[in-house]
Amino acid sequence: MTAAVEVVDLVKHYPKSAHNAVDGLSFRVPPGEIFGLLGPNGAGKTTTVGILTTRVVLTSGYAAIGGVDVARDPVTARSKVAVVPQRVNLDRSLNVRQNLLFHASYHGIGRTERHALASELLERMGLADKSRARVDDLSGGQAQRLMIARALIHHPEVLFLDEPSTGLDPQARLFVHDRINDLRAEGVTVVLTTHDMKEAEKLSDRVGVVDHGRMLTVDTPAALIKSLPGSGTVDTRIRPNGADRDKLTELLAELPGVRRVEPLSGPATADGTDPEIALRLYVDADPGSLLGPVAAELHEHDVVVSDLSPGSASLEDVFIELTGRDLR
Ligand SMILES: Nc1ncnc2c1ncn2[C@@H]1O[C@H](COP(=O)(O)OP(=O)(O)OP(=O)(O)O)[C@@H](O)[C@H]1O
């Protein structure tokens, strides 16, 4: 089956740059998949999306949309893609509906069809009553929904969404997530770039983690989490009661089945002398089976335990494990 997106040994070198922004990147997205393209700041995601949407010229390698080579036939490739950027780039001189009509006419859609499509998309994006509103009068969430409507008007095969819910309130975010899931049902391929690991985990069929212009791993969020050493967790909130915190952390880390222990942020007491602390234990064993031994160890050192709960690692843990904690 022809891939919706195919990238092979892709390289992008910006002039005067000391290193390649994209440095031998390869991945494949089958039609109808929601693919999360993840990576730290500067990893090369925007550049890759820029190449796939024909806004950036590749240095070497191959990039194709629905089998169309973006370097050889950018016009056809462009007709198959749509982009929803992070920043609002609507035409402020046009009203809401006109933004859609103008975009449809740019893509050669006839008058009757473009009016019907505009009405349908405004309805679907919850903007029917904003049809004549000025772009400047839209909220952030409404502008985002209008950009998604605009992106969909020429029936793209692949939709690139850049940080789709940054700055949206929970209601608007859920609405956008539901619409993205609708696209999956309709067979539209979605490439999602986001720094929100919860969003990526929730929406993506598979994710690819990029760093320094290279693909580190590609798999389903569940498989990536499962592959993480210590993919189970035990969270505990304790008051050390005078016990040495570093020593406690060491003792917990030495329990059989515990791989490592990390502090989670937690509230401190007013005087700061004996603050309550929250720790996360990453465990190889079944997290439930460790609750007893952890409680016993803490009890032995007179520590007050206010919470002890089993859980599982998250996509964020996978991301940090792969790309490290250093700021970029
Ligand atoms: N127009 C440009 N000219 C020169 N260097 C660039 C240009 N655009 C990006 N870069 C560099 O290329 C590298 C990759 O940047 P890119 O924007 O693709 O990363 P990103 O993963 O999208 O980052 P972010 O998550 O911050 O958006 C970075 O080192 C960046 O500084």
The ligand as a Tripos MOL2 file, in Angstrom:
@<TRIPOS>MOLECULE
LIG
   31    33     1     0     0
SMALL
NO_CHARGES

@<TRIPOS>ATOM
      1 N1         15.4310   28.9770    8.6010 N.pl3     1 LIG1
      2 C1         16.3950   28.4330    9.3310 C.ar      1 LIG1
      3 N2         17.6900   28.7760    9.1410 N.ar      1 LIG1
      4 C2         18.6770   28.2150    9.8580 C.ar      1 LIG1
      5 N3         18.4860   27.2890   10.8180 N.ar      1 LIG1
      6 C3         17.2050   26.8910   11.0590 C.ar      1 LIG1
      7 C4         16.1120   27.4460   10.3310 C.ar      1 LIG1
      8 N4         14.9740   26.8690   10.8000 N.ar      1 LIG1
      9 C5         15.3490   25.9940   11.7610 C.ar      1 LIG1
     10 N5         16.6940   26.0200   11.9200 N.ar      1 LIG1
     11 C6         17.4640   25.1710   12.8450 C.3       1 LIG1
     12 O1         17.2250   23.8300   12.5130 O.3       1 LIG1
     13 C7         17.1220   23.0220   13.6840 C.3       1 LIG1
     14 C8         15.7700   22.3200   13.6970 C.3       1 LIG1
     15 O2         14.7610   23.3020   13.8930 O.3       1 LIG1
     16 P1         13.2040   22.9580   13.8070 P.3       1 LIG1
     17 O3         12.4780   24.2580   13.9180 O.co2     1 LIG1
     18 O4         12.9620   22.1210   12.6120 O.co2     1 LIG1
     19 O5         13.0050   22.0940   15.1220 O.3       1 LIG1
     20 P2         11.6390   21.7160   15.9040 P.3       1 LIG1
     21 O6         11.8010   20.2950   16.2850 O.co2     1 LIG1
     22 O7         10.4650   22.0510   15.0910 O.co2     1 LIG1
     23 O8         11.7000   22.6320   17.1800 O.3       1 LIG1
     24 P3         10.4710   23.2910   18.0590 P.3       1 LIG1
     25 O9          9.8980   22.1520   18.8560 O.co2     1 LIG1
     26 O10        11.1920   24.2730   18.9100 O.co2     1 LIG1
     27 O11         9.5070   23.9030   17.1080 O.co2     1 LIG1
     28 C9         17.3470   23.9480   14.8570 C.3       1 LIG1
     29 O12        18.7180   23.8570   15.2140 O.3       1 LIG1
     30 C10        17.0310   25.3210   14.3000 C.3       1 LIG1
     31 O13        17.7790   26.3140   14.9530 O.3       1 LIG1
@<TRIPOS>BOND
     1     1     2 1
     2     2     3 ar
     3     2     7 ar
     4     3     4 ar
     5     4     5 ar
     6     5     6 ar
     7     6     7 ar
     8     6    10 ar
     9     7     8 ar
    10     8     9 ar
    11     9    10 ar
    12    10    11 1
    13    11    12 1
    14    11    30 1
    15    12    13 1
    16    13    14 1
    17    13    28 1
    18    14    15 1
    19    15    16 1
    20    16    17 2
    21    16    18 1
    22    16    19 1
    23    19    20 1
    24    20    21 2
    25    20    22 1
    26    20    23 1
    27    23    24 1
    28    24    25 2
    29    24    26 1
    30    24    27 1
    31    28    29 1
    32    28    30 1
    33    30    31 1
@<TRIPOS>SUBSTRUCTURE
     1 LIG1         1 GROUP 0 **** ****
